[in-house]
Amino acid sequence: MGAHFMGTNWLIRSMEVVLFAGLLAHIFQGFRLTFQNQAARPVKYAVNNGAANSKWYSRSMGLLGTLLLIFLIVHISKFWVMSRFTGIPTVDANGNHDLFAVMVETFKNPLLVLLYVLAMVSLAYHLLHGFASAFQTLGWNHKKYTPIIKSLGVWYSIIISLLFAAMPVAMYLGLIK
């Protein structure tokens, strides 16, 4: 029922386009920012102690983003492409494509569950960096508000990532059938 709603609702379908465009813009901006930073200082500093000035996950956005991209490719090919183009082989009692059955079958594979969990760990760090950085980019960097923003970012990152990881883990453990 939920998959049918998600696949036929015009608002959801429109948001897919917006979300995909945002993803492409985010990837493009990440590369653009990286290249701008490298061009601004083509000669590396003599002493490179990144840990002194930034968190490891801030310096690892390329790696974390690549892990998320691999996850998205697998996720989109397993669910979105199948539901939109190749067809889901099973149907529910109402005759709708049964995406839930595909999810249950997919998450029987421990390697895919591990991929999802690792991707959500990567997402947590990606969000942790991005949340605080977004506010800093907007100029909201103040000794009074920054600790609150950082704390909200930690909670947001943990909650979103745990919730996204919960479904494949619960299905793998047989808690959702």
C-alpha positions, 0 to 999 in steps of 0.5 A: 500500500505504501509503495503504491502511494509513493509510486503514484502520488504526484507530489512524491514523484515531483519530490523525487526529481527535486531530491535527485537534482539536489543530490547532483547539485550537492555532489557538484558543489563538493567537487567544486569546493574541493578544487577551489580549495586546492587551487587557492593553495596549490603548495601544501603546508610544510606541516600537515597536522589536520587533527589540530584544526578539524575533525577527521570526518570533516577531512574525510567528506570525499570518502564518506560521500563516496561510501554514500554514493555506493550505497545510493547506487545499490539502493536505487538499483534494488528498489527504485529502478525495480519499482519504476522500470523493471517491475517487481515480481510479486504483488500484494492482495490488492494487486499492487507491486509488493515492494515490501516483499522485495525488501524482506527478501533483500534484507535476508542478505547479511552483506546488504544489511552490513552495507546499509549499516555502514552507509548509515554510519557514513551518513551520520558523520556526513550529517554531523559535519554538514549540519554545523557547516551549513549554519556556519556558512549562513554566518550563524557562528556565535559563541552563544549559539554554536554549541547548541547548533552542534548539539542539535547536529549530533542528535539529528545525525544519530537519530536519522542514521539510526532510524534509516539503519533500523529497517534493514537490521529489523528485517534481517533479525526477523522482527519485521515480516 
